[in-house]
Amino acid sequence: MFEFTKADYIKICDECMLNEEYCKLLEMKIKGYSRTKMAMELNVSEPTLDIMIKKLKKKIRKIL
């Protein structure tokens, strides 16, 4: 689970120029959703979700 405040979430979405899908993924990670629930919400498979999470983490690392 990611530990970010709402201000951190907004900053990351803006600075990483995340699209709506990745912002939603970040929000779900912050809230502690399960992999299965995130995949269902985003309408992707769990392996695709894993790739998306890796990309998201890489983008976040660049700005932190």
mmCIF file as Biopython writes it, N, C-alpha, C and O atoms, coordinates in Angstrom:
data_model
#
loop_
_atom_site.group_PDB
_atom_site.id
_atom_site.type_symbol
_atom_site.label_atom_id
_atom_site.label_alt_id
_atom_site.label_comp_id
_atom_site.label_asym_id
_atom_site.label_entity_id
_atom_site.label_seq_id
_atom_site.pdbx_PDB_ins_code
_atom_site.Cartn_x
_atom_site.Cartn_y
_atom_site.Cartn_z
_atom_site.occupancy
_atom_site.B_iso_or_equiv
_atom_site.auth_seq_id
_atom_site.auth_asym_id
_atom_site.pdbx_PDB_model_num
ATOM 1   N N  . MET A ? 1  ? 0.847   -1.189 0.000   1.0 0.0 1  A 1 
ATOM 2   C CA . MET A ? 1  ? 0.000   0.000  0.000   1.0 0.0 1  A 1 
ATOM 3   C C  . MET A ? 1  ? 0.883   1.240  0.000   1.0 0.0 1  A 1 
ATOM 4   O O  . MET A ? 1  ? 1.896   1.283  0.698   1.0 0.0 1  A 1 
ATOM 5   N N  . PHE A ? 2  ? 0.511   2.226  -0.764  1.0 0.0 2  A 1 
ATOM 6   C CA . PHE A ? 2  ? 1.224   3.491  -0.793  1.0 0.0 2  A 1 
ATOM 7   C C  . PHE A ? 2  ? 0.721   4.353  0.360   1.0 0.0 2  A 1 
ATOM 8   O O  . PHE A ? 2  ? -0.456  4.300  0.717   1.0 0.0 2  A 1 
ATOM 9   N N  . GLU A ? 3  ? 1.605   5.134  0.929   1.0 0.0 3  A 1 
ATOM 10  C CA . GLU A ? 3  ? 1.193   6.023  2.010   1.0 0.0 3  A 1 
ATOM 11  C C  . GLU A ? 3  ? 1.391   7.470  1.566   1.0 0.0 3  A 1 
ATOM 12  O O  . GLU A ? 3  ? 2.451   8.059  1.781   1.0 0.0 3  A 1 
ATOM 13  N N  . PHE A ? 4  ? 0.364   8.028  0.949   1.0 0.0 4  A 1 
ATOM 14  C CA . PHE A ? 4  ? 0.405   9.397  0.468   1.0 0.0 4  A 1 
ATOM 15  C C  . PHE A ? 4  ? -0.813  10.149 0.982   1.0 0.0 4  A 1 
ATOM 16  O O  . PHE A ? 4  ? -1.878  9.566  1.186   1.0 0.0 4  A 1 
ATOM 17  N N  . THR A ? 5  ? -0.645  11.437 1.186   1.0 0.0 5  A 1 
ATOM 18  C CA . THR A ? 5  ? -1.781  12.286 1.550   1.0 0.0 5  A 1 
ATOM 19  C C  . THR A ? 5  ? -2.514  12.679 0.280   1.0 0.0 5  A 1 
ATOM 20  O O  . THR A ? 5  ? -2.044  12.407 -0.825  1.0 0.0 5  A 1 
ATOM 21  N N  . LYS A ? 6  ? -3.661  13.315 0.435   1.0 0.0 6  A 1 
ATOM 22  C CA . LYS A ? 6  ? -4.426  13.797 -0.723  1.0 0.0 6  A 1 
ATOM 23  C C  . LYS A ? 6  ? -3.596  14.812 -1.514  1.0 0.0 6  A 1 
ATOM 24  O O  . LYS A ? 6  ? -3.624  14.817 -2.744  1.0 0.0 6  A 1 
ATOM 25  N N  . ALA A ? 7  ? -2.856  15.672 -0.803  1.0 0.0 7  A 1 
ATOM 26  C CA . ALA A ? 7  ? -1.996  16.659 -1.475  1.0 0.0 7  A 1 
ATOM 27  C C  . ALA A ? 7  ? -0.899  15.955 -2.273  1.0 0.0 7  A 1 
ATOM 28  O O  . ALA A ? 7  ? -0.580  16.367 -3.388  1.0 0.0 7  A 1 
ATOM 29  N N  . ASP A ? 8  ? -0.316  14.884 -1.701  1.0 0.0 8  A 1 
ATOM 30  C CA . ASP A ? 8  ? 0.703   14.110 -2.414  1.0 0.0 8  A 1 
ATOM 31  C C  . ASP A ? 8  ? 0.106   13.494 -3.679  1.0 0.0 8  A 1 
ATOM 32  O O  . ASP A ? 8  ? 0.720   13.513 -4.746  1.0 0.0 8  A 1 
ATOM 33  N N  . TYR A ? 9  ? -1.100  12.948 -3.536  1.0 0.0 9  A 1 
ATOM 34  C CA . TYR A ? 9  ? -1.786  12.317 -4.664  1.0 0.0 9  A 1 
ATOM 35  C C  . TYR A ? 9  ? -1.971  13.316 -5.810  1.0 0.0 9  A 1 
ATOM 36  O O  . TYR A ? 9  ? -1.672  13.003 -6.962  1.0 0.0 9  A 1 
ATOM 37  N N  . ILE A ? 10 ? -2.456  14.498 -5.497  1.0 0.0 10 A 1 
ATOM 38  C CA . ILE A ? 10 ? -2.677  15.530 -6.517  1.0 0.0 10 A 1 
ATOM 39  C C  . ILE A ? 10 ? -1.354  15.946 -7.151  1.0 0.0 10 A 1 
ATOM 40  O O  . ILE A ? 10 ? -1.266  16.091 -8.371  1.0 0.0 10 A 1 
ATOM 41  N N  . LYS A ? 11 ? -0.330  16.136 -6.329  1.0 0.0 11 A 1 
ATOM 42  C CA . LYS A ? 11 ? 0.987   16.530 -6.826  1.0 0.0 11 A 1 
ATOM 43  C C  . LYS A ? 11 ? 1.550   15.466 -7.772  1.0 0.0 11 A 1 
ATOM 44  O O  . LYS A ? 11 ? 2.074   15.789 -8.838  1.0 0.0 11 A 1 
ATOM 45  N N  . ILE A ? 12 ? 1.438   14.209 -7.377  1.0 0.0 12 A 1 
ATOM 46  C CA . ILE A ? 12 ? 1.960   13.127 -8.207  1.0 0.0 12 A 1 
ATOM 47  C C  . ILE A ? 12 ? 1.210   13.048 -9.529  1.0 0.0 12 A 1 
ATOM 48  O O  . ILE A ? 12 ? 1.833   12.910 -10.582 1.0 0.0 12 A 1 
ATOM 49  N N  . CYS A ? 13 ? -0.107  13.133 -9.493  1.0 0.0 13 A 1 
ATOM 50  C CA . CYS A ? 13 ? -0.899  13.094 -10.730 1.0 0.0 13 A 1 
ATOM 51  C C  . CYS A ? 13 ? -0.495  14.232 -11.665 1.0 0.0 13 A 1 
ATOM 52  O O  . CYS A ? 13 ? -0.382  14.036 -12.875 1.0 0.0 13 A 1 
ATOM 53  N N  . ASP A ? 14 ? -0.276  15.426 -11.100 1.0 0.0 14 A 1 
ATOM 54  C CA . ASP A ? 14 ? 0.103   16.577 -11.911 1.0 0.0 14 A 1 
ATOM 55  C C  . ASP A ? 14 ? 1.536   16.474 -12.430 1.0 0.0 14 A 1 
ATOM 56  O O  . ASP A ? 14 ? 1.779   16.619 -13.628 1.0 0.0 14 A 1 
ATOM 57  N N  . GLU A ? 15 ? 2.477   16.224 -11.530 1.0 0.0 15 A 1 
ATOM 58  C CA . GLU A ? 15 ? 3.885   16.216 -11.920 1.0 0.0 15 A 1 
ATOM 59  C C  . GLU A ? 15 ? 4.255   15.049 -12.827 1.0 0.0 15 A 1 
ATOM 60  O O  . GLU A ? 15 ? 5.126   15.185 -13.687 1.0 0.0 15 A 1 
ATOM 61  N N  . CYS A ? 16 ? 3.608   13.915 -12.644 1.0 0.0 16 A 1 
ATOM 62  C CA . CYS A ? 16 ? 3.874   12.755 -13.502 1.0 0.0 16 A 1 
ATOM 63  C C  . CYS A ? 16 ? 3.033   12.792 -14.769 1.0 0.0 16 A 1 
ATOM 64  O O  . CYS A ? 16 ? 3.206   11.961 -15.662 1.0 0.0 16 A 1 
ATOM 65  N N  . MET A ? 17 ? 2.132   13.748 -14.843 1.0 0.0 17 A 1 
ATOM 66  C CA . MET A ? 17 ? 1.209   13.863 -15.974 1.0 0.0 17 A 1 
ATOM 67  C C  . MET A ? 17 ? 0.490   12.538 -16.215 1.0 0.0 17 A 1 
ATOM 68  O O  . MET A ? 17 ? 0.433   12.036 -17.338 1.0 0.0 17 A 1 
ATOM 69  N N  . LEU A ? 18 ? -0.055  11.988 -15.134 1.0 0.0 18 A 1 
ATOM 70  C CA . LEU A ? 18 ? -0.754  10.714 -15.215 1.0 0.0 18 A 1 
ATOM 71  C C  . LEU A ? 18 ? -2.109  10.894 -15.885 1.0 0.0 18 A 1 
ATOM 72  O O  . LEU A ? 18 ? -2.808  11.881 -15.658 1.0 0.0 18 A 1 
ATOM 73  N N  . ASN A ? 19 ? -2.462  9.918  -16.715 1.0 0.0 19 A 1 
ATOM 74  C CA . ASN A ? 19 ? -3.792  9.966  -17.309 1.0 0.0 19 A 1 
ATOM 75  C C  . ASN A ? 19 ? -4.814  9.519  -16.268 1.0 0.0 19 A 1 
ATOM 76  O O  . ASN A ? 19 ? -4.444  9.106  -15.169 1.0 0.0 19 A 1 
ATOM 77  N N  . GLU A ? 20 ? -6.065  9.599  -16.606 1.0 0.0 20 A 1 
ATOM 78  C CA . GLU A ? 20 ? -7.152  9.303  -15.663 1.0 0.0 20 A 1 
ATOM 79  C C  . GLU A ? 20 ? -7.046  7.886  -15.103 1.0 0.0 20 A 1 
ATOM 80  O O  . GLU A ? 20 ? -7.294  7.658  -13.919 1.0 0.0 20 A 1 
ATOM 81  N N  . GLU A ? 21 ? -6.678  6.945  -15.957 1.0 0.0 21 A 1 
ATOM 82  C CA . GLU A ? 21 ? -6.575  5.549  -15.540 1.0 0.0 21 A 1 
ATOM 83  C C  . GLU A ? 21 ? -5.495  5.365  -14.465 1.0 0.0 21 A 1 
ATOM 84  O O  . GLU A ? 21 ? -5.711  4.668  -13.474 1.0 0.0 21 A 1 
ATOM 85  N N  . TYR A ? 22 ? -4.343  5.988  -14.668 1.0 0.0 22 A 1 
ATOM 86  C CA . TYR A ? 22 ? -3.256  5.864  -13.705 1.0 0.0 22 A 1 
ATOM 87  C C  . TYR A ? 22 ? -3.546  6.635  -12.418 1.0 0.0 22 A 1 
ATOM 88  O O  . TYR A ? 22 ? -3.128  6.208  -11.341 1.0 0.0 22 A 1 
ATOM 89  N N  . CYS A ? 23 ? -4.248  7.752  -12.510 1.0 0.0 23 A 1 
ATOM 90  C CA . CYS A ? 23 ? -4.662  8.480  -11.302 1.0 0.0 23 A 1 
ATOM 91  C C  . CYS A ? 23 ? -5.621  7.626  -10.486 1.0 0.0 23 A 1 
ATOM 92  O O  . CYS A ? 23 ? -5.539  7.588  -9.258  1.0 0.0 23 A 1 
ATOM 93  N N  . LYS A ? 24 ? -6.522  6.950  -11.166 1.0 0.0 24 A 1 
ATOM 94  C CA . LYS A ? 24 ? -7.467  6.074  -10.473 1.0 0.0 24 A 1 
ATOM 95  C C  . LYS A ? 24 ? -6.715  4.909  -9.825  1.0 0.0 24 A 1 
ATOM 96  O O  . LYS A ? 24 ? -7.025  4.521  -8.699  1.0 0.0 24 A 1 
ATOM 97  N N  . LEU A ? 25 ? -5.735  4.354  -10.529 1.0 0.0 25 A 1 
ATOM 98  C CA . LEU A ? 25 ? -4.927  3.273  -9.978  1.0 0.0 25 A 1 
ATOM 99  C C  . LEU A ? 25 ? -4.199  3.748  -8.719  1.0 0.0 25 A 1 
ATOM 100 O O  . LEU A ? 25 ? -4.194  3.050  -7.705  1.0 0.0 25 A 1 
ATOM 101 N N  . LEU A ? 26 ? -3.593  4.917  -8.781  1.0 0.0 26 A 1 
ATOM 102 C CA . LEU A ? 26 ? -2.885  5.466  -7.626  1.0 0.0 26 A 1 
ATOM 103 C C  . LEU A ? 26 ? -3.843  5.645  -6.446  1.0 0.0 26 A 1 
ATOM 104 O O  . LEU A ? 26 ? -3.513  5.299  -5.312  1.0 0.0 26 A 1 
ATOM 105 N N  . GLU A ? 27 ? -5.004  6.177  -6.719  1.0 0.0 27 A 1 
ATOM 106 C CA . GLU A ? 27 ? -5.991  6.380  -5.650  1.0 0.0 27 A 1 
ATOM 107 C C  . GLU A ? 27 ? -6.377  5.049  -5.010  1.0 0.0 27 A 1 
ATOM 108 O O  . GLU A ? 27 ? -6.488  4.955  -3.788  1.0 0.0 27 A 1 
ATOM 109 N N  . MET A ? 28 ? -6.580  4.027  -5.829  1.0 0.0 28 A 1 
ATOM 110 C CA . MET A ? 28 ? -6.938  2.715  -5.288  1.0 0.0 28 A 1 
ATOM 111 C C  . MET A ? 28 ? -5.794  2.120  -4.477  1.0 0.0 28 A 1 
ATOM 112 O O  . MET A ? 28 ? -6.028  1.485  -3.449  1.0 0.0 28 A 1 
ATOM 113 N N  . LYS A ? 29 ? -4.551  2.323  -4.933  1.0 0.0 29 A 1 
ATOM 114 C CA . LYS A ? 29 ? -3.386  1.834  -4.177  1.0 0.0 29 A 1 
ATOM 115 C C  . LYS A ? 29 ? -3.315  2.524  -2.822  1.0 0.0 29 A 1 
ATOM 116 O O  . LYS A ? 29 ? -3.067  1.881  -1.803  1.0 0.0 29 A 1 
ATOM 117 N N  . ILE A ? 30 ? -3.532  3.827  -2.814  1.0 0.0 30 A 1 
ATOM 118 C CA . ILE A ? 30 ? -3.495  4.583  -1.559  1.0 0.0 30 A 1 
ATOM 119 C C  . ILE A ? 30 ? -4.556  4.065  -0.598  1.0 0.0 30 A 1 
ATOM 120 O O  . ILE A ? 30 ? -4.316  3.963  0.606   1.0 0.0 30 A 1 
ATOM 121 N N  . LYS A ? 31 ? -5.727  3.738  -1.131  1.0 0.0 31 A 1 
ATOM 122 C CA . LYS A ? 31 ? -6.830  3.260  -0.288  1.0 0.0 31 A 1 
ATOM 123 C C  . LYS A ? 31 ? -6.695  1.794  0.105   1.0 0.0 31 A 1 
ATOM 124 O O  . LYS A ? 31 ? -7.488  1.288  0.899   1.0 0.0 31 A 1 
ATOM 125 N N  . GLY A ? 32 ? -5.695  1.110  -0.447  1.0 0.0 32 A 1 
ATOM 126 C CA . GLY A ? 32 ? -5.436  -0.274 -0.055  1.0 0.0 32 A 1 
ATOM 127 C C  . GLY A ? 32 ? -6.313  -1.319 -0.722  1.0 0.0 32 A 1 
ATOM 128 O O  . GLY A ? 32 ? -6.531  -2.391 -0.158  1.0 0.0 32 A 1 
ATOM 129 N N  . TYR A ? 33 ? -6.821  -1.025 -1.914  1.0 0.0 33 A 1 
ATOM 130 C CA . TYR A ? 33 ? -7.635  -1.992 -2.638  1.0 0.0 33 A 1 
ATOM 131 C C  . TYR A ? 33 ? -6.802  -3.239 -2.955  1.0 0.0 33 A 1 
ATOM 132 O O  . TYR A ? 33 ? -5.581  -3.155 -3.093  1.0 0.0 33 A 1 
ATOM 133 N N  . SER A ? 34 ? -7.453  -4.374 -3.066  1.0 0.0 34 A 1 
ATOM 134 C CA . SER A ? 34 ? -6.773  -5.611 -3.455  1.0 0.0 34 A 1 
ATOM 135 C C  . SER A ? 34 ? -6.465  -5.573 -4.953  1.0 0.0 34 A 1 
ATOM 136 O O  . SER A ? 34 ? -7.073  -4.812 -5.706  1.0 0.0 34 A 1 
ATOM 137 N N  . ARG A ? 35 ? -5.510  -6.407 -5.370  1.0 0.0 35 A 1 
ATOM 138 C CA . ARG A ? 35 ? -5.157  -6.481 -6.791  1.0 0.0 35 A 1 
ATOM 139 C C  . ARG A ? 35 ? -6.376  -6.859 -7.618  1.0 0.0 35 A 1 
ATOM 140 O O  . ARG A ? 35 ? -6.615  -6.291 -8.684  1.0 0.0 35 A 1 
ATOM 141 N N  . THR A ? 36 ? -7.142  -7.817 -7.122  1.0 0.0 36 A 1 
ATOM 142 C CA . THR A ? 36 ? -8.320  -8.284 -7.847  1.0 0.0 36 A 1 
ATOM 143 C C  . THR A ? 36 ? -9.333  -7.163 -8.032  1.0 0.0 36 A 1 
ATOM 144 O O  . THR A ? 36 ? -9.874  -6.979 -9.123  1.0 0.0 36 A 1 
ATOM 145 N N  . LYS A ? 37 ? -9.585  -6.420 -6.967  1.0 0.0 37 A 1 
ATOM 146 C CA . LYS A ? 37 ? -10.570 -5.328 -7.049  1.0 0.0 37 A 1 
ATOM 147 C C  . LYS A ? 37 ? -10.077 -4.229 -7.986  1.0 0.0 37 A 1 
ATOM 148 O O  . LYS A ? 37 ? -10.860 -3.680 -8.762  1.0 0.0 37 A 1 
ATOM 149 N N  . MET A ? 38 ? -8.767  -3.897 -7.920  1.0 0.0 38 A 1 
ATOM 150 C CA . MET A ? 38 ? -8.232  -2.872 -8.820  1.0 0.0 38 A 1 
ATOM 151 C C  . MET A ? 38 ? -8.361  -3.312 -10.272 1.0 0.0 38 A 1 
ATOM 152 O O  . MET A ? 38 ? -8.759  -2.526 -11.132 1.0 0.0 38 A 1 
ATOM 153 N N  . ALA A ? 39 ? -8.023  -4.572 -10.544 1.0 0.0 39 A 1 
ATOM 154 C CA . ALA A ? 39 ? -8.121  -5.090 -11.914 1.0 0.0 39 A 1 
ATOM 155 C C  . ALA A ? 39 ? -9.559  -5.021 -12.413 1.0 0.0 39 A 1 
ATOM 156 O O  . ALA A ? 39 ? -9.812  -4.641 -13.557 1.0 0.0 39 A 1 
ATOM 157 N N  . MET A ? 40 ? -10.495 -5.390 -11.549 1.0 0.0 40 A 1 
ATOM 158 C CA . MET A ? 40 ? -11.907 -5.334 -11.942 1.0 0.0 40 A 1 
ATOM 159 C C  . MET A ? 40 ? -12.349 -3.895 -12.207 1.0 0.0 40 A 1 
ATOM 160 O O  . MET A ? 40 ? -13.031 -3.627 -13.197 1.0 0.0 40 A 1 
ATOM 161 N N  . GLU A ? 41 ? -11.963 -2.970 -11.329 1.0 0.0 41 A 1 
ATOM 162 C CA . GLU A ? 41 ? -12.345 -1.560 -11.489 1.0 0.0 41 A 1 
ATOM 163 C C  . GLU A ? 41 ? -11.783 -0.962 -12.776 1.0 0.0 41 A 1 
ATOM 164 O O  . GLU A ? 41 ? -12.442 -0.161 -13.438 1.0 0.0 41 A 1 
ATOM 165 N N  . LEU A ? 42 ? -10.553 -1.361 -13.125 1.0 0.0 42 A 1 
ATOM 166 C CA . LEU A ? 42 ? -9.902  -0.814 -14.320 1.0 0.0 42 A 1 
ATOM 167 C C  . LEU A ? 42 ? -10.193 -1.640 -15.567 1.0 0.0 42 A 1 
ATOM 168 O O  . LEU A ? 42 ? -9.796  -1.272 -16.673 1.0 0.0 42 A 1 
ATOM 169 N N  . ASN A ? 43 ? -10.893 -2.769 -15.380 1.0 0.0 43 A 1 
ATOM 170 C CA . ASN A ? 43 ? -11.250 -3.657 -16.482 1.0 0.0 43 A 1 
ATOM 171 C C  . ASN A ? 43 ? -10.010 -4.178 -17.216 1.0 0.0 43 A 1 
ATOM 172 O O  . ASN A ? 43 ? -9.946  -4.170 -18.445 1.0 0.0 43 A 1 
ATOM 173 N N  . VAL A ? 44 ? -9.024  -4.634 -16.425 1.0 0.0 44 A 1 
ATOM 174 C CA . VAL A ? 44 ? -7.803  -5.223 -16.977 1.0 0.0 44 A 1 
ATOM 175 C C  . VAL A ? 44 ? -7.525  -6.529 -16.236 1.0 0.0 44 A 1 
ATOM 176 O O  . VAL A ? 44 ? -8.087  -6.780 -15.170 1.0 0.0 44 A 1 
ATOM 177 N N  . SER A ? 45 ? -6.661  -7.348 -16.806 1.0 0.0 45 A 1 
ATOM 178 C CA . SER A ? 45 ? -6.266  -8.581 -16.138 1.0 0.0 45 A 1 
ATOM 179 C C  . SER A ? 45 ? -5.267  -8.260 -15.026 1.0 0.0 45 A 1 
ATOM 180 O O  . SER A ? 45 ? -4.687  -7.174 -15.004 1.0 0.0 45 A 1 
ATOM 181 N N  . GLU A ? 46 ? -5.069  -9.197 -14.108 1.0 0.0 46 A 1 
ATOM 182 C CA . GLU A ? 46 ? -4.113  -8.965 -13.022 1.0 0.0 46 A 1 
ATOM 183 C C  . GLU A ? 46 ? -2.679  -8.842 -13.541 1.0 0.0 46 A 1 
ATOM 184 O O  . GLU A ? 46 ? -1.935  -8.007 -13.027 1.0 0.0 46 A 1 
ATOM 185 N N  . PRO A ? 47 ? -2.251  -9.636 -14.539 1.0 0.0 47 A 1 
ATOM 186 C CA . PRO A ? 47 ? -0.902  -9.417 -15.081 1.0 0.0 47 A 1 
ATOM 187 C C  . PRO A ? 47 ? -0.739  -8.017 -15.701 1.0 0.0 47 A 1 
ATOM 188 O O  . PRO A ? 47 ? 0.319   -7.402 -15.567 1.0 0.0 47 A 1 
ATOM 189 N N  . THR A ? 48 ? -1.773  -7.522 -16.371 1.0 0.0 48 A 1 
ATOM 190 C CA . THR A ? 48 ? -1.723  -6.168 -16.930 1.0 0.0 48 A 1 
ATOM 191 C C  . THR A ? 48 ? -1.670  -5.151 -15.804 1.0 0.0 48 A 1 
ATOM 192 O O  . THR A ? 48 ? -0.952  -4.155 -15.898 1.0 0.0 48 A 1 
ATOM 193 N N  . LEU A ? 49 ? -2.417  -5.389 -14.752 1.0 0.0 49 A 1 
ATOM 194 C CA . LEU A ? 49 ? -2.403  -4.507 -13.591 1.0 0.0 49 A 1 
ATOM 195 C C  . LEU A ? 49 ? -0.998  -4.443 -12.996 1.0 0.0 49 A 1 
ATOM 196 O O  . LEU A ? 49 ? -0.527  -3.366 -12.632 1.0 0.0 49 A 1 
ATOM 197 N N  . ASP A ? 50 ? -0.333  -5.583 -12.895 1.0 0.0 50 A 1 
ATOM 198 C CA . ASP A ? 50 ? 1.031   -5.612 -12.354 1.0 0.0 50 A 1 
ATOM 199 C C  . ASP A ? 50 ? 1.969   -4.740 -13.182 1.0 0.0 50 A 1 
ATOM 200 O O  . ASP A ? 50 ? 2.807   -4.030 -12.626 1.0 0.0 50 A 1 
ATOM 201 N N  . ILE A ? 51 ? 1.836   -4.785 -14.491 1.0 0.0 51 A 1 
ATOM 202 C CA . ILE A ? 51 ? 2.648   -3.944 -15.378 1.0 0.0 51 A 1 
ATOM 203 C C  . ILE A ? 51 ? 2.333   -2.477 -15.133 1.0 0.0 51 A 1 
ATOM 204 O O  . ILE A ? 51 ? 3.238   -1.645 -15.067 1.0 0.0 51 A 1 
ATOM 205 N N  . MET A ? 52 ? 1.054   -2.163 -14.998 1.0 0.0 52 A 1 
ATOM 206 C CA . MET A ? 52 ? 0.649   -0.775 -14.747 1.0 0.0 52 A 1 
ATOM 207 C C  . MET A ? 52 ? 1.222   -0.267 -13.424 1.0 0.0 52 A 1 
ATOM 208 O O  . MET A ? 52 ? 1.669   0.876  -13.337 1.0 0.0 52 A 1 
ATOM 209 N N  . ILE A ? 53 ? 1.208   -1.122 -12.393 1.0 0.0 53 A 1 
ATOM 210 C CA . ILE A ? 53 ? 1.733   -0.728 -11.085 1.0 0.0 53 A 1 
ATOM 211 C C  . ILE A ? 53 ? 3.233   -0.474 -11.181 1.0 0.0 53 A 1 
ATOM 212 O O  . ILE A ? 53 ? 3.732   0.488  -10.596 1.0 0.0 53 A 1 
ATOM 213 N N  . LYS A ? 54 ? 3.957   -1.318 -11.906 1.0 0.0 54 A 1 
ATOM 214 C CA . LYS A ? 54 ? 5.399   -1.121 -12.093 1.0 0.0 54 A 1 
ATOM 215 C C  . LYS A ? 54 ? 5.674   0.211  -12.788 1.0 0.0 54 A 1 
ATOM 216 O O  . LYS A ? 54 ? 6.576   0.949  -12.394 1.0 0.0 54 A 1 
ATOM 217 N N  . LYS A ? 55 ? 4.894   0.510  -13.820 1.0 0.0 55 A 1 
ATOM 218 C CA . LYS A ? 55 ? 5.066   1.783  -14.536 1.0 0.0 55 A 1 
ATOM 219 C C  . LYS A ? 55 ? 4.761   2.962  -13.621 1.0 0.0 55 A 1 
ATOM 220 O O  . LYS A ? 55 ? 5.471   3.967  -13.640 1.0 0.0 55 A 1 
ATOM 221 N N  . LEU A ? 56 ? 3.709   2.838  -12.826 1.0 0.0 56 A 1 
ATOM 222 C CA . LEU A ? 56 ? 3.330   3.898  -11.902 1.0 0.0 56 A 1 
ATOM 223 C C  . LEU A ? 56 ? 4.441   4.146  -10.884 1.0 0.0 56 A 1 
ATOM 224 O O  . LEU A ? 56 ? 4.803   5.294  -10.626 1.0 0.0 56 A 1 
ATOM 225 N N  . LYS A ? 57 ? 4.978   3.076  -10.307 1.0 0.0 57 A 1 
ATOM 226 C CA . LYS A ? 57 ? 6.061   3.218  -9.333  1.0 0.0 57 A 1 
ATOM 227 C C  . LYS A ? 57 ? 7.281   3.885  -9.961  1.0 0.0 57 A 1 
ATOM 228 O O  . LYS A ? 57 ? 7.930   4.716  -9.326  1.0 0.0 57 A 1 
ATOM 229 N N  . LYS A ? 58 ? 7.593   3.526  -11.199 1.0 0.0 58 A 1 
ATOM 230 C CA . LYS A ? 58 ? 8.739   4.119  -11.902 1.0 0.0 58 A 1 
ATOM 231 C C  . LYS A ? 58 ? 8.529   5.622  -12.088 1.0 0.0 58 A 1 
ATOM 232 O O  . LYS A ? 58 ? 9.455   6.408  -11.887 1.0 0.0 58 A 1 
ATOM 233 N N  . LYS A ? 59 ? 7.320   6.020  -12.470 1.0 0.0 59 A 1 
ATOM 234 C CA . LYS A ? 59 ? 7.010   7.444  -12.654 1.0 0.0 59 A 1 
ATOM 235 C C  . LYS A ? 59 ? 7.112   8.207  -11.336 1.0 0.0 59 A 1 
ATOM 236 O O  . LYS A ? 59 ? 7.618   9.329  -11.295 1.0 0.0 59 A 1 
ATOM 237 N N  . ILE A ? 60 ? 6.630   7.593  -10.268 1.0 0.0 60 A 1 
ATOM 238 C CA . ILE A ? 60 ? 6.662   8.244  -8.959  1.0 0.0 60 A 1 
ATOM 239 C C  . ILE A ? 60 ? 8.100   8.412  -8.475  1.0 0.0 60 A 1 
ATOM 240 O O  . ILE A ? 60 ? 8.459   9.457  -7.932  1.0 0.0 60 A 1 
ATOM 241 N N  . ARG A ? 61 ? 8.914   7.389  -8.670  1.0 0.0 61 A 1 
ATOM 242 C CA . ARG A ? 61 ? 10.318  7.464  -8.258  1.0 0.0 61 A 1 
ATOM 243 C C  . ARG A ? 61 ? 11.054  8.613  -8.931  1.0 0.0 61 A 1 
ATOM 244 O O  . ARG A ? 61 ? 11.946  9.217  -8.336  1.0 0.0 61 A 1 
ATOM 245 N N  . LYS A ? 62 ? 10.684  8.916  -10.164 1.0 0.0 62 A 1 
ATOM 246 C CA . LYS A ? 62 ? 11.348  9.990  -10.907 1.0 0.0 62 A 1 
ATOM 247 C C  . LYS A ? 62 ? 11.124  11.356 -10.272 1.0 0.0 62 A 1 
ATOM 248 O O  . LYS A ? 62 ? 11.989  12.227 -10.362 1.0 0.0 62 A 1 
ATOM 249 N N  . ILE A ? 63 ? 9.983   11.553 -9.636  1.0 0.0 63 A 1 
ATOM 250 C CA . ILE A ? 63 ? 9.715   12.878 -9.062  1.0 0.0 63 A 1 
ATOM 251 C C  . ILE A ? 63 ? 10.025  12.983 -7.581  1.0 0.0 63 A 1 
ATOM 252 O O  . ILE A ? 63 ? 10.064  14.082 -7.028  1.0 0.0 63 A 1 
ATOM 253 N N  . LEU A ? 64 ? 10.247  11.832 -6.928  1.0 0.0 64 A 1 
ATOM 254 C CA . LEU A ? 64 ? 10.536  11.875 -5.487  1.0 0.0 64 A 1 
ATOM 255 C C  . LEU A ? 64 ? 12.000  11.984 -5.204  1.0 0.0 64 A 1 
ATOM 256 O O  . LEU A ? 64 ? 12.403  12.030 -4.042  1.0 0.0 64 A 1 
#
